[in-house]
Amino acid sequence: MGCFGAIDYILMGLYLAVLIGLGIYLKGKASESIEDYFIGGRKMPWWLLGISGTAQFVDIAGTALIISLLFIMGPKALFIEIRGGICIHMAVVMLWTGKWHRRSGCITGAEWSIFRFGSGPSGQASRIVTAIAVPIFIIGMVTYLSVAVGIFFSMFLPLSPVWCSLIIIGIACAYTAMSGFYGVVFTDLIQSGIIIVASIVITVMALGKTWGGEGFPALAEQVSGMSNWMSAVPAWKSEMPAGYENYRFIYILAMFYLFKAVVIDGFGSGGDPKFFGARNDRECGILTLMWTSLMTVRWPLMIGCAILGIYFISQKIPDQSVLNEAAVAIKAEYGGVEAAQWKEKVFDIQKNPEKHSKELIGTLKGSLGDDWQGKLMLTNYDGGVNGERLLPVVIINMIPNGLKGLILIALLAACMSTFDSNVNFAVGFLTRDLYQAYARPKATQKELIRASWFFTFLIGIIGFIFSLNVQRIEGIWGFLMMGLGLGFMVPGFIKFYWARYNGWGFSGGMIAGMLCAISMKISDFNLGSIIIDRFGIDCGDLEGFIRGDIGSFITVALFGIIGVLVGTLTTKPTDHEVSKNFFLKTKPFGSWGKFHKYLDEETLKTMKKEHRDDLISLPFAVVWYFLLMLLPIQLVLGNLGAEFAWSISIFLVCSVALYFFWFRNLPTANKYED
């Protein structure tokens, strides 16, 4: 607490007062109807929804993880974060899946299952499975956020990471339950402004290091151990520190993540409340354009923190071998300490040295120096720099008083905005698609709102409990993106494009994929590992990759596809009238040829042109989006040579193509009548 000044405390108090006041003010508005509570009554302007989406995708957990990767490998980390950190699937949402979901007139994605598969047993099964699966994924997200919040705030408060997580998650649950979707959107507007200001502050400080003097490229290579750290072009094989070895083959990973993000995630996405709540097709597109464009503010902040972290470590820990000495000493003292217990053990030693042996404390002082407690927090289980704690270290040591509070508020705002958006999303499924649909169909609005409050706290509590046994936020993020999330993304991406698809296939694929993902997490079951071990295949340096993300992807995808095919092909197709209604409202591309006869000639011509323009725009949108995130990093680093020239040239070409094939074709309101 001593690291803050009076201005910091004033700013933090003002932020909390505004947050609580706005939540109380919006409570009445959110309680008017269940539609108001979950999607804002379909009355909110596109720019407000777009700004809210930006805040939703900026969180402490992801920020800390990406700063860690940027610290290790520089701008090349962007290729790794194609898996989820740069949210590149939003390119598909911007072009077509957002507007396709809006056309349904539904409130939640599970309700959309009835629209797609009918109200019979098939549609009801898909609705129930979705209403269970999505909250399970969100619980995983809350677990992920809880771990990061604990790690982060324990650096500032005289509390353990567990208590920090409990307090912050509790506050977030109370606020989210009270204000609903209105609170999500309007507070995200304030929080986005705070995040932008914090990003500007960090960026200016980082520019003073990279543009204000020479020698930073060599310093970055020396501290990180990564050759050619400044370059955004990765080597075919890169040497990675302990715990990150699976990222050595960045190109292979990037291609794999790109396919997964764009096709598997992107083609079935768009079921966010912001799209169900959008007023028309055009606003679906432009709110996503604003959403993705404002995401650029996150990257200068993160590369700026990585730059400041490099300077801090170069000054305070020039010989990083002392971190390994400290880790060895702790493991020797506590022989049973495991990786999952590391963060709590290190915190306890740092905060309560009197509880530990004098020999251990003496060894730590001898290795790390008189300021051993601050350095100890940067020590990871493998004996290197714990990049996931670099963010709070930078704030404490590199940010002047008066600005510390601002940065901390921005990160607290990021935590709140990510939590409230995701939890409000999940609670919609539990309240409307389970409680109201099956348990209490005649429930009053007041009862439904109260049920939503209960589910909000339930998700928070379960997520917090799960967080108590997580080793690293990178580990839980990998499981969410490559395991649990993939379990329902595989059956989800087919739903628009295969006319024969039915609710049993969707449910079968969802259940098979999710159970497979959870089984892999519990037992390390993985087809990649099984094949390598069973046949004794020598995969060389690719073995870790095959046993890791590739093996997980193949395993979950295979089980999901088997579930989809068995469920679909052994049961009757979706009722013809249901499919006809879905096609006429949504107008997707895919195997819907037999339904074209229900469209008049002019509408059919308009639809085919819309599909052609959207598909032509896709590669330009994907590249445009990637470069939109890369260019600010290159600017902050001052890397304005040939790489920057190529980046800006390709970006401009993609921008022009998107304008002609997509943006100028956006309708005034809707492409078709609702």
C-alpha positions as CSV (number, residue, x, y, z in Angstrom):
1,M,0.0,0.0,0.0
2,G,2.9,2.3,0.6
3,C,3.6,2.5,-3.1
4,F,0.6,4.9,-3.6
5,G,0.4,8.7,-3.1
6,A,-2.6,10.8,-2.1
7,I,-3.6,11.4,-5.8
8,D,-3.7,7.7,-6.4
9,Y,-6.1,7.1,-3.5
10,I,-8.4,10.0,-4.6
11,L,-8.6,8.6,-8.2
12,M,-9.3,5.1,-6.9
13,G,-12.0,6.3,-4.5
14,L,-13.6,8.4,-7.3
15,Y,-13.7,5.4,-9.7
16,L,-15.4,3.1,-7.2
17,A,-17.9,5.8,-6.3
18,V,-18.8,6.4,-9.9
19,L,-19.1,2.6,-10.5
20,I,-21.3,2.0,-7.5
21,G,-23.5,5.1,-8.3
22,L,-24.0,4.1,-11.9
23,G,-24.9,0.5,-10.9
24,I,-27.5,1.8,-8.4
25,Y,-28.9,4.2,-11.0
26,L,-29.2,1.5,-13.7
27,K,-30.7,-1.1,-11.4
28,G,-34.3,0.2,-12.1
29,K,-33.8,0.4,-15.8
30,A,-32.3,-3.1,-16.1
31,S,-35.3,-4.5,-14.1
32,E,-38.0,-3.3,-16.5
33,S,-38.0,-6.6,-18.4
34,I,-35.9,-9.6,-19.1
35,E,-35.1,-8.3,-22.5
36,D,-33.8,-5.1,-21.0
37,Y,-31.8,-7.0,-18.4
38,F,-29.9,-9.2,-21.0
39,I,-29.8,-7.2,-24.3
40,G,-30.8,-3.6,-23.4
41,G,-34.2,-3.8,-25.1
42,R,-32.6,-3.6,-28.6
43,K,-32.4,0.2,-28.2
44,M,-28.7,0.9,-27.7
45,P,-26.7,2.7,-30.4
46,W,-24.0,0.8,-32.3
47,W,-21.1,3.0,-31.1
48,L,-22.0,2.2,-27.5
49,L,-22.2,-1.5,-28.1
50,G,-18.9,-1.4,-30.0
51,I,-17.0,0.4,-27.2
52,S,-18.5,-2.1,-24.7
53,G,-17.1,-4.9,-26.8
54,T,-13.6,-3.4,-26.7
55,A,-13.7,-3.2,-22.9
56,Q,-15.0,-6.8,-22.7
57,F,-11.9,-8.1,-24.5
58,V,-9.4,-6.2,-22.3
59,D,-8.8,-8.0,-19.0
60,I,-6.0,-8.3,-16.4
61,A,-5.5,-12.1,-17.1
62,G,-5.0,-11.7,-20.8
63,T,-3.0,-8.5,-20.4
64,A,-0.6,-10.1,-17.9
65,L,-0.2,-13.2,-20.1
66,I,0.4,-11.3,-23.3
67,I,2.9,-9.0,-21.6
68,S,4.7,-12.1,-20.5
69,L,4.9,-13.4,-24.1
70,L,5.9,-9.9,-25.5
71,F,8.6,-9.8,-22.9
72,I,10.0,-13.2,-24.0
73,M,9.7,-12.9,-27.8
74,G,8.8,-9.3,-28.7
75,P,6.3,-8.6,-31.4
76,K,6.5,-12.2,-32.6
77,A,4.2,-13.0,-29.7
78,L,1.4,-11.7,-31.9
79,F,1.5,-14.9,-33.9
80,I,1.0,-17.0,-30.8
81,E,-1.9,-14.8,-29.7
82,I,-3.8,-15.6,-32.9
83,R,-5.2,-18.4,-30.8
84,G,-7.4,-16.0,-28.9
85,G,-5.5,-12.9,-27.6
86,I,-6.1,-10.8,-30.7
87,C,-9.6,-12.1,-31.2
88,I,-9.1,-12.5,-35.0
89,H,-12.4,-14.5,-35.2
90,M,-14.1,-11.1,-35.0
91,A,-13.2,-10.6,-38.7
92,V,-15.9,-13.2,-39.5
93,V,-18.3,-11.7,-37.0
94,M,-17.9,-8.3,-38.7
95,L,-18.6,-9.7,-42.2
96,W,-21.6,-12.0,-41.6
97,T,-22.2,-14.1,-38.4
98,G,-23.1,-11.0,-36.3
99,K,-25.9,-9.9,-38.7
100,W,-27.0,-13.5,-39.2
101,H,-27.6,-13.9,-35.4
102,R,-29.4,-10.5,-35.2
103,R,-31.9,-11.6,-37.9
104,S,-33.2,-14.3,-35.6
105,G,-34.9,-11.9,-33.2
106,C,-33.7,-14.1,-30.3
107,I,-32.3,-13.0,-26.9
108,T,-29.8,-15.8,-26.2
109,G,-27.8,-18.3,-28.2
110,A,-29.6,-21.2,-26.6
111,E,-33.0,-19.7,-27.6
112,W,-31.5,-19.4,-31.1
113,S,-31.3,-23.2,-31.1
114,I,-35.1,-23.3,-31.1
115,F,-35.1,-20.9,-34.0
116,R,-32.6,-23.1,-35.9
117,F,-33.8,-26.6,-35.0
118,G,-37.4,-26.2,-33.9
119,S,-39.3,-26.5,-30.7
120,G,-39.5,-30.3,-30.8
121,P,-37.2,-32.7,-28.8
122,S,-34.3,-32.0,-31.1
123,G,-34.4,-28.3,-30.7
124,Q,-35.1,-28.6,-26.9
125,A,-32.1,-30.9,-26.5
126,S,-29.8,-28.4,-28.3
127,R,-31.1,-25.5,-26.2
128,I,-30.5,-27.3,-22.9
129,V,-27.0,-28.5,-23.9
130,T,-26.1,-25.0,-25.0
131,A,-27.5,-23.5,-21.9
132,I,-25.3,-25.8,-19.8
133,A,-22.2,-25.7,-22.0
134,V,-21.8,-22.0,-22.3
135,P,-21.9,-21.3,-18.5
136,I,-19.4,-24.1,-18.0
137,F,-17.0,-22.2,-20.4
138,I,-17.7,-18.9,-18.6
139,I,-16.9,-20.6,-15.3
140,G,-13.6,-21.5,-16.8
141,M,-13.2,-17.8,-17.8
142,V,-14.0,-16.7,-14.3
143,T,-11.4,-19.2,-13.0
144,Y,-8.9,-17.7,-15.4
145,L,-9.7,-14.1,-14.3
146,S,-9.7,-15.1,-10.6
147,V,-6.1,-16.4,-10.8
148,A,-4.9,-13.3,-12.6
149,V,-6.7,-10.9,-10.3
150,G,-5.2,-12.6,-7.2
151,I,-1.7,-12.5,-8.6
152,F,-2.0,-8.9,-9.6
153,F,-3.7,-7.3,-6.7
154,S,-1.6,-9.2,-4.1
155,M,1.3,-7.1,-5.3
156,F,-0.4,-4.0,-4.1
157,L,-2.6,-5.0,-1.1
158,P,-1.5,-6.6,2.2
159,L,-3.5,-9.7,1.3
160,S,-2.8,-13.1,-0.3
161,P,-3.7,-13.8,-3.9
162,V,-6.6,-15.9,-2.7
163,W,-8.1,-13.1,-0.6
164,C,-7.6,-10.6,-3.4
165,S,-9.4,-12.9,-5.8
166,L,-12.3,-13.4,-3.4
167,I,-12.8,-9.7,-2.7
168,I,-12.6,-8.5,-6.4
169,I,-14.8,-11.4,-7.7
170,G,-17.3,-10.7,-4.9
171,I,-17.5,-7.0,-5.8
172,A,-17.9,-7.8,-9.5
173,C,-20.7,-10.3,-8.8
174,A,-22.6,-7.8,-6.8
175,Y,-22.3,-5.1,-9.4
176,T,-23.1,-7.4,-12.4
177,A,-26.2,-8.8,-10.7
178,M,-27.5,-5.3,-9.8
179,S,-27.2,-3.5,-13.2
180,G,-27.6,-6.2,-15.9
181,F,-26.7,-5.4,-19.6
182,Y,-27.3,-1.7,-19.1
183,G,-24.6,-1.7,-16.4
184,V,-22.3,-3.8,-18.7
185,V,-22.6,-1.3,-21.6
186,F,-22.6,2.1,-19.8
187,T,-19.8,1.3,-17.4
188,D,-17.8,-0.2,-20.2
189,L,-18.0,3.2,-21.8
190,I,-16.4,4.8,-18.8
191,Q,-13.9,2.0,-18.4
192,S,-12.9,2.1,-22.0
193,G,-12.0,5.8,-21.6
194,I,-9.9,5.0,-18.5
195,I,-8.1,2.1,-20.4
196,I,-7.3,4.5,-23.3
197,V,-5.9,7.1,-21.0
198,A,-3.7,4.5,-19.3
199,S,-2.5,3.2,-22.6
200,I,-1.5,6.7,-23.7
201,V,0.5,7.1,-20.4
202,I,2.3,3.8,-20.7
203,T,3.0,4.4,-24.4
204,V,4.5,7.8,-23.9
205,M,6.8,6.4,-21.2
206,A,7.8,3.5,-23.4
207,L,8.5,5.8,-26.3
208,G,10.9,7.6,-24.1
209,K,12.9,4.4,-23.8
210,T,12.8,3.2,-27.4
211,W,12.8,6.5,-29.4
212,G,14.7,8.5,-26.9
213,G,18.0,6.6,-27.0
214,E,20.1,3.9,-28.6
215,G,20.8,0.4,-27.4
216,F,17.3,-0.9,-26.7
217,P,17.3,-3.7,-29.3
218,A,20.5,-5.2,-27.8
219,L,19.2,-4.7,-24.3
220,A,16.0,-6.5,-25.1
221,E,17.9,-9.5,-26.6
222,Q,20.2,-9.7,-23.6
223,V,17.4,-9.6,-21.0
224,S,14.9,-11.8,-22.8
225,G,17.4,-14.3,-24.3
226,M,15.6,-14.0,-27.6
227,S,17.7,-13.2,-30.7
228,N,16.3,-10.6,-33.0
229,W,13.7,-9.6,-30.4
230,M,12.7,-6.4,-32.2
231,S,11.6,-8.2,-35.4
232,A,8.0,-9.2,-36.0
233,V,9.2,-12.0,-38.4
234,P,9.8,-15.2,-36.4
235,A,12.5,-17.7,-37.1
236,W,11.5,-21.2,-38.2
237,K,12.6,-22.4,-34.8
238,S,13.1,-20.2,-31.7
239,E,14.7,-21.1,-28.4
240,M,12.2,-20.6,-25.7
241,P,12.6,-20.5,-21.9
242,A,11.4,-23.3,-19.6
243,G,7.6,-23.6,-19.6
244,Y,7.2,-22.2,-23.1
245,E,9.1,-24.8,-25.2
246,N,5.9,-25.7,-27.2
247,Y,6.1,-22.3,-28.8
248,R,9.4,-22.9,-30.6
249,F,7.8,-23.5,-34.0
250,I,5.9,-20.2,-34.3
251,Y,5.0,-20.5,-38.0
252,I,3.4,-23.9,-37.6
253,L,1.5,-22.7,-34.5
254,A,0.4,-19.5,-36.2
255,M,-1.1,-21.4,-39.2
256,F,-2.8,-23.9,-36.9
257,Y,-4.2,-21.1,-34.7
258,L,-5.4,-19.2,-37.7
259,F,-7.4,-22.1,-39.0
260,K,-8.8,-22.7,-35.6
261,A,-9.6,-19.1,-34.9
262,V,-11.1,-18.1,-38.3
263,V,-12.9,-21.3,-39.3
264,I,-13.7,-23.2,-36.2
265,D,-14.3,-20.2,-33.9
266,G,-15.3,-17.5,-36.4
267,F,-17.7,-19.3,-38.6
268,G,-20.1,-20.2,-35.7
269,S,-19.6,-17.1,-33.5
270,G,-21.6,-13.9,-33.3
271,G,-24.1,-15.0,-30.7
272,D,-23.0,-12.2,-28.3
273,P,-25.8,-10.2,-26.7
274,K,-24.5,-7.1,-28.5
275,F,-25.5,-8.6,-31.8
276,F,-28.9,-9.9,-30.6
277,G,-29.4,-6.4,-29.2
278,A,-28.2,-4.5,-32.3
279,R,-30.9,-2.4,-34.1
280,N,-30.2,-3.5,-37.7
281,D,-27.7,-5.3,-40.1
282,R,-25.7,-2.2,-40.7
283,E,-25.1,-1.6,-37.0
284,C,-23.9,-5.2,-36.6
285,G,-21.1,-4.5,-39.0
286,I,-20.1,-1.0,-37.9
287,L,-20.3,-1.8,-34.2
288,T,-17.8,-4.7,-34.9
289,L,-15.6,-2.4,-36.9
290,M,-15.4,0.0,-33.9
291,W,-15.0,-2.9,-31.5
292,T,-12.0,-4.3,-33.5
293,S,-10.4,-0.9,-34.3
294,L,-10.4,0.2,-30.6
295,M,-8.7,-3.1,-29.7
296,T,-5.5,-1.5,-31.0
297,V,-5.2,0.6,-27.8
298,R,-4.5,-2.6,-25.9
299,W,-1.3,-3.4,-27.7
300,P,0.7,-0.2,-27.1
301,L,-0.1,-0.6,-23.4
302,M,1.1,-4.2,-23.3
303,I,4.3,-3.7,-25.4
304,G,5.0,-0.6,-23.3
305,C,4.8,-2.6,-20.1
306,A,7.1,-5.2,-21.6
307,I,9.6,-2.5,-22.6
308,L,9.5,-1.0,-19.1
309,G,9.9,-4.5,-17.6
310,I,13.0,-5.1,-19.7
311,Y,14.6,-2.0,-18.3
312,F,13.6,-2.9,-14.7
313,I,15.1,-6.4,-14.9
314,S,18.2,-5.1,-16.6
315,Q,18.8,-2.7,-13.7
316,K,17.6,-4.8,-10.8
317,I,18.3,-8.4,-11.9
318,P,21.2,-8.2,-14.4
319,D,22.2,-11.8,-13.5
320,Q,19.0,-13.8,-13.8
321,S,20.7,-16.9,-12.5
322,V,20.0,-15.6,-9.0
323,L,16.3,-16.3,-9.6
324,N,17.1,-20.0,-10.2
325,E,19.2,-20.1,-7.0
326,A,16.2,-18.7,-5.1
327,A,13.8,-21.3,-6.7
328,V,16.2,-24.1,-5.8
329,A,16.5,-22.9,-2.2
330,I,12.7,-22.8,-1.8
331,K,12.3,-26.3,-3.3
332,A,15.0,-27.6,-1.1
333,E,13.4,-26.1,2.0
334,Y,9.9,-27.3,1.1
335,G,10.5,-30.6,-0.8
336,G,6.8,-31.2,-1.3
337,V,6.0,-27.8,-2.9
338,E,4.4,-28.3,-6.4
339,A,4.0,-26.0,-9.3
340,A,0.3,-25.4,-8.4
341,Q,1.3,-24.3,-4.9
342,W,4.1,-22.0,-6.0
343,K,2.4,-18.6,-6.1
344,E,1.0,-19.0,-2.6
345,K,4.3,-20.3,-1.2
346,V,6.3,-17.4,-2.7
347,F,3.7,-14.9,-1.5
348,D,3.8,-16.2,2.0
349,I,7.7,-16.1,2.1
350,Q,7.7,-12.6,0.7
351,K,5.0,-11.2,3.0
352,N,5.7,-13.2,6.2
353,P,9.5,-14.0,6.3
354,E,9.4,-14.4,10.1
355,K,7.3,-17.6,9.6
356,H,10.1,-19.3,7.6
357,S,13.5,-20.6,8.6
358,K,16.4,-18.1,9.0
359,E,18.5,-20.3,6.8
360,L,16.1,-19.9,3.9
361,I,15.7,-16.2,4.3
362,G,19.5,-15.8,4.6
363,T,19.9,-17.8,1.3
364,L,17.4,-15.7,-0.5
365,K,19.0,-12.5,0.7
366,G,22.4,-13.8,-0.3
367,S,21.1,-14.6,-3.8
368,L,18.7,-11.7,-4.4
369,G,20.2,-8.9,-2.2
370,D,18.5,-6.7,0.3
371,D,15.5,-6.0,-1.8
372,W,15.0,-9.8,-2.1
373,Q,11.2,-9.7,-1.5
374,G,10.4,-7.7,-4.6
375,K,12.6,-9.9,-6.8
376,L,11.3,-13.1,-5.3
377,M,7.8,-12.3,-6.7
378,L,9.4,-12.4,-10.2
379,T,10.7,-15.9,-9.6
380,N,8.8,-18.7,-11.3
381,Y,8.7,-22.4,-10.5
382,D,11.3,-23.1,-13.2
383,G,13.8,-20.6,-11.9
384,G,13.4,-17.9,-14.5
385,V,11.5,-14.7,-14.7
386,N,7.8,-15.0,-14.0
387,G,6.5,-12.8,-16.8
388,E,3.0,-13.1,-15.6
389,R,4.0,-10.9,-12.6
390,L,5.8,-8.3,-14.7
391,L,2.8,-6.0,-15.0
392,P,2.4,-5.2,-11.3
393,V,6.2,-5.0,-10.9
394,V,6.3,-2.4,-13.7
395,I,3.5,-0.4,-12.0
396,I,5.1,-0.4,-8.6
397,N,8.7,0.4,-9.7
398,M,8.4,2.2,-13.0
399,I,5.2,4.4,-12.8
400,P,5.4,7.6,-10.8
401,N,3.0,8.4,-8.0
402,G,-0.2,10.0,-9.2
403,L,-0.2,7.8,-12.3
404,K,0.0,4.5,-10.4
405,G,-3.6,4.9,-9.3
406,L,-4.7,5.6,-12.9
407,I,-3.1,2.5,-14.2
408,L,-4.4,0.4,-11.4
409,I,-7.9,1.7,-12.0
410,A,-7.6,1.0,-15.7
411,L,-6.7,-2.6,-15.0
412,L,-9.5,-3.0,-12.4
413,A,-11.8,-1.5,-15.0
414,A,-10.6,-4.1,-17.5
415,C,-11.3,-6.9,-14.9
416,M,-14.8,-5.6,-14.2
417,S,-15.7,-5.1,-17.9
418,T,-14.5,-8.6,-18.9
419,F,-16.3,-10.2,-15.9
420,D,-19.6,-8.4,-16.2
421,S,-19.9,-9.0,-20.0
422,N,-19.1,-12.8,-19.8
423,V,-21.1,-13.5,-16.7
424,N,-24.2,-11.5,-17.9
425,F,-23.9,-13.5,-21.1
426,A,-23.9,-16.9,-19.2
427,V,-26.6,-15.9,-16.8
428,G,-28.9,-15.2,-19.7
429,F,-28.7,-18.9,-20.7
430,L,-29.3,-20.1,-17.1
431,T,-32.2,-17.8,-16.5
432,R,-34.1,-17.7,-19.8
433,D,-33.2,-21.1,-21.3
434,L,-33.2,-23.3,-18.2
435,Y,-35.0,-21.6,-15.3
436,Q,-37.8,-19.8,-17.3
437,A,-38.1,-22.3,-20.1
438,Y,-38.3,-25.5,-18.0
439,A,-38.5,-24.8,-14.3
440,R,-40.7,-21.7,-14.0
441,P,-42.3,-20.8,-17.3
442,K,-44.8,-18.5,-15.5
443,A,-42.2,-16.7,-13.4
444,T,-42.7,-13.0,-13.0
445,Q,-40.1,-10.5,-14.2
446,K,-39.2,-9.8,-10.6
447,E,-38.6,-13.5,-10.0
448,L,-36.5,-13.9,-13.1
449,I,-34.3,-10.9,-12.2
450,R,-33.7,-12.4,-8.7
451,A,-32.9,-15.8,-10.3
452,S,-30.3,-13.9,-12.4
453,W,-28.7,-12.5,-9.3
454,F,-28.5,-16.0,-7.8
455,F,-26.9,-17.4,-11.0
456,T,-24.4,-14.5,-11.1
457,F,-23.1,-15.3,-7.6
458,L,-23.1,-19.0,-8.3
459,I,-20.9,-18.6,-11.4
460,G,-18.5,-16.4,-9.4
461,I,-18.3,-18.8,-6.5
462,I,-17.6,-21.9,-8.6
463,G,-15.0,-20.0,-10.7
464,F,-13.2,-18.8,-7.6
465,I,-13.1,-22.3,-6.0
466,F,-11.6,-23.8,-9.2
467,S,-9.0,-21.1,-9.3
468,L,-7.5,-22.4,-6.0
469,N,-5.6,-25.2,-7.8
470,V,-4.4,-23.5,-11.0
471,Q,-0.6,-23.2,-11.6
472,R,-0.4,-20.5,-14.3
473,I,-2.9,-18.3,-16.1
474,E,-1.2,-19.5,-19.4
475,G,-2.3,-23.0,-18.6
476,I,-5.9,-22.3,-17.9
477,W,-6.0,-20.0,-21.0
478,G,-4.7,-22.8,-23.2
479,F,-7.3,-25.2,-21.8
480,L,-10.1,-22.8,-22.5
481,M,-9.0,-22.0,-26.1
482,M,-7.8,-25.5,-27.2
483,G,-10.0,-27.7,-25.0
484,L,-13.2,-26.6,-23.4
485,G,-14.1,-23.9,-25.9
486,L,-13.2,-26.1,-28.8
487,G,-15.5,-28.7,-27.5
488,F,-18.6,-26.7,-28.4
489,M,-17.0,-24.6,-31.2
490,V,-16.7,-27.7,-33.5
491,P,-20.5,-28.5,-33.6
492,G,-21.2,-24.7,-33.5
493,F,-19.4,-23.8,-36.7
494,I,-21.5,-26.1,-38.8
495,K,-24.9,-24.8,-37.7
496,F,-25.3,-22.1,-40.4
497,Y,-24.0,-24.0,-43.4
498,W,-25.4,-27.6,-43.4
499,A,-29.1,-27.8,-44.1
500,R,-29.3,-31.4,-43.0
501,Y,-27.9,-30.6,-39.6
502,N,-30.3,-31.1,-36.6
503,G,-30.5,-30.5,-32.9
504,W,-29.5,-34.1,-32.1
505,G,-26.3,-33.7,-34.1
506,F,-25.6,-30.4,-32.4
507,S,-26.2,-31.8,-29.0
508,G,-24.2,-35.0,-29.7
509,G,-21.2,-33.0,-31.0
510,M,-21.4,-30.6,-28.0
511,I,-21.6,-33.3,-25.4
512,A,-18.9,-35.5,-27.0
513,G,-16.5,-32.5,-27.4
514,M,-17.0,-31.1,-24.0
515,L,-16.6,-34.5,-22.2
516,C,-13.5,-35.2,-24.2
517,A,-12.0,-31.8,-23.3
518,I,-12.7,-32.3,-19.6
519,S,-11.4,-35.9,-19.7
520,M,-8.1,-34.6,-21.3
521,K,-7.8,-32.0,-18.5
522,I,-8.2,-34.7,-15.8
523,S,-6.2,-37.5,-17.3
524,D,-3.9,-36.0,-19.9
525,F,-5.6,-38.1,-22.5
526,N,-4.5,-36.9,-25.9
527,L,-4.5,-38.7,-29.3
528,G,-1.2,-37.1,-30.2
529,S,0.5,-38.6,-27.2
530,I,-1.2,-41.9,-27.6
531,I,0.0,-42.3,-31.2
532,I,3.6,-41.2,-30.3
533,D,3.7,-43.6,-27.4
534,R,1.9,-46.5,-29.1
535,F,4.0,-46.6,-32.3
536,G,7.2,-45.1,-30.9
537,I,7.2,-42.3,-33.4
538,D,10.1,-39.9,-33.2
539,C,8.7,-36.4,-33.8
540,G,11.9,-34.6,-32.8
541,D,11.4,-31.0,-31.7
542,L,7.8,-31.1,-32.8
543,E,6.9,-33.7,-30.1
544,G,5.9,-31.1,-27.5
545,F,3.7,-29.3,-30.0
546,I,2.0,-32.6,-31.1
547,R,1.4,-33.7,-27.5
548,G,0.2,-30.2,-26.7
549,D,-2.1,-28.0,-28.8
550,I,-2.2,-30.1,-32.0
551,G,-3.0,-33.3,-30.1
552,S,-5.7,-31.5,-28.1
553,F,-7.3,-30.0,-31.2
554,I,-7.3,-33.3,-33.1
555,T,-8.7,-35.2,-30.1
556,V,-11.5,-32.8,-29.3
557,A,-12.4,-32.0,-32.9
558,L,-12.5,-35.7,-33.8
559,F,-14.8,-36.6,-30.9
560,G,-17.0,-33.5,-31.7
561,I,-17.3,-34.4,-35.4
562,I,-18.2,-38.0,-34.5
563,G,-20.9,-36.8,-32.2
564,V,-22.2,-34.4,-34.9
565,L,-22.3,-37.1,-37.6
566,V,-23.8,-39.8,-35.4
567,G,-26.4,-37.5,-33.9
568,T,-27.4,-36.0,-37.3
569,L,-27.3,-39.0,-39.6
570,T,-29.1,-41.5,-37.3
571,T,-32.1,-39.2,-36.8
572,K,-34.5,-37.3,-38.9
573,P,-33.5,-34.0,-40.5
574,T,-34.8,-30.7,-39.0
575,D,-38.5,-30.1,-40.0
576,H,-38.7,-28.6,-43.4
577,E,-40.8,-25.6,-42.3
578,V,-38.4,-24.9,-39.5
579,S,-35.4,-25.0,-41.9
580,K,-37.3,-22.9,-44.4
581,N,-38.1,-20.2,-41.8
582,F,-34.5,-20.2,-40.6
583,F,-33.2,-19.8,-44.2
584,L,-35.7,-17.1,-45.2
585,K,-34.9,-15.0,-42.1
586,T,-31.1,-15.6,-41.9
587,K,-30.2,-16.1,-45.6
588,P,-26.9,-17.9,-44.9
589,F,-24.7,-19.5,-47.5
590,G,-24.0,-23.3,-47.6
591,S,-26.1,-26.3,-48.6
592,W,-29.4,-24.4,-48.7
593,G,-29.9,-24.7,-52.5
594,K,-33.4,-26.3,-52.3
595,F,-34.7,-23.4,-50.3
596,H,-33.7,-20.8,-52.9
597,K,-37.0,-21.4,-54.7
598,Y,-38.8,-19.6,-51.9
599,L,-37.0,-16.3,-52.7
600,D,-38.1,-14.0,-55.5
601,E,-35.5,-13.4,-58.3
602,E,-34.4,-10.0,-57.0
603,T,-33.9,-11.2,-53.4
604,L,-32.0,-14.2,-54.6
605,K,-29.7,-12.0,-56.7
606,T,-29.2,-9.7,-53.7
607,M,-28.4,-12.6,-51.4
608,K,-25.9,-14.2,-53.8
609,K,-24.1,-10.9,-54.2
610,E,-24.0,-10.4,-50.4
611,H,-22.4,-13.8,-49.9
612,R,-19.9,-13.2,-52.7
613,D,-18.8,-9.9,-51.3
614,D,-18.5,-11.3,-47.7
615,L,-16.4,-14.2,-48.8
616,I,-14.1,-12.1,-51.0
617,S,-13.7,-9.7,-48.0
618,L,-12.7,-12.4,-45.6
619,P,-8.9,-12.8,-46.4
620,F,-8.5,-9.0,-46.5
621,A,-10.3,-8.6,-43.2
622,V,-8.2,-11.3,-41.5
623,V,-4.9,-9.7,-42.6
624,W,-6.2,-6.2,-42.0
625,Y,-7.1,-7.2,-38.4
626,F,-3.7,-8.8,-37.7
627,L,-1.8,-5.8,-39.0
628,L,-4.1,-3.4,-37.1
629,M,-2.7,-5.0,-33.9
630,L,0.9,-5.2,-35.1
631,L,1.4,-1.7,-36.4
632,P,1.1,0.0,-33.0
633,I,3.7,-2.4,-31.6
634,Q,6.1,-1.5,-34.4
635,L,5.5,2.2,-33.8
636,V,6.1,2.0,-30.0
637,L,9.3,0.0,-30.6
638,G,10.5,2.5,-33.2
639,N,11.0,-0.3,-35.7
640,L,10.2,1.8,-38.7
641,G,12.4,0.1,-41.3
642,A,11.5,-2.4,-44.1
643,E,9.2,-4.5,-41.9
644,F,7.0,-1.5,-41.0
645,A,6.9,-0.4,-44.6
646,W,5.6,-3.8,-45.7
647,S,3.1,-3.8,-42.8
648,I,1.7,-0.4,-43.6
649,S,1.5,-1.1,-47.4
650,I,-0.3,-4.4,-47.0
651,F,-2.6,-2.8,-44.4
652,L,-3.6,0.0,-46.8
653,V,-4.3,-2.5,-49.6
654,C,-6.5,-4.5,-47.3
655,S,-8.3,-1.4,-46.2
656,V,-9.1,-0.4,-49.7
657,A,-10.3,-3.9,-50.6
658,L,-12.5,-4.0,-47.5
659,Y,-14.0,-0.6,-48.4
660,F,-15.0,-1.7,-51.9
661,F,-16.1,-5.3,-51.2
662,W,-17.7,-4.8,-47.7
663,F,-18.1,-1.3,-46.2
664,R,-19.7,0.5,-49.1
665,N,-22.1,-2.4,-49.6
666,L,-23.5,-2.1,-46.0
667,P,-27.2,-1.3,-46.2
668,T,-28.7,1.8,-44.8
669,A,-30.6,-0.3,-42.2
670,N,-31.2,-3.9,-43.2
671,K,-30.3,-5.8,-46.4
672,Y,-33.8,-7.5,-46.2
673,E,-37.0,-6.8,-44.4
674,D,-37.2,-8.3,-40.9
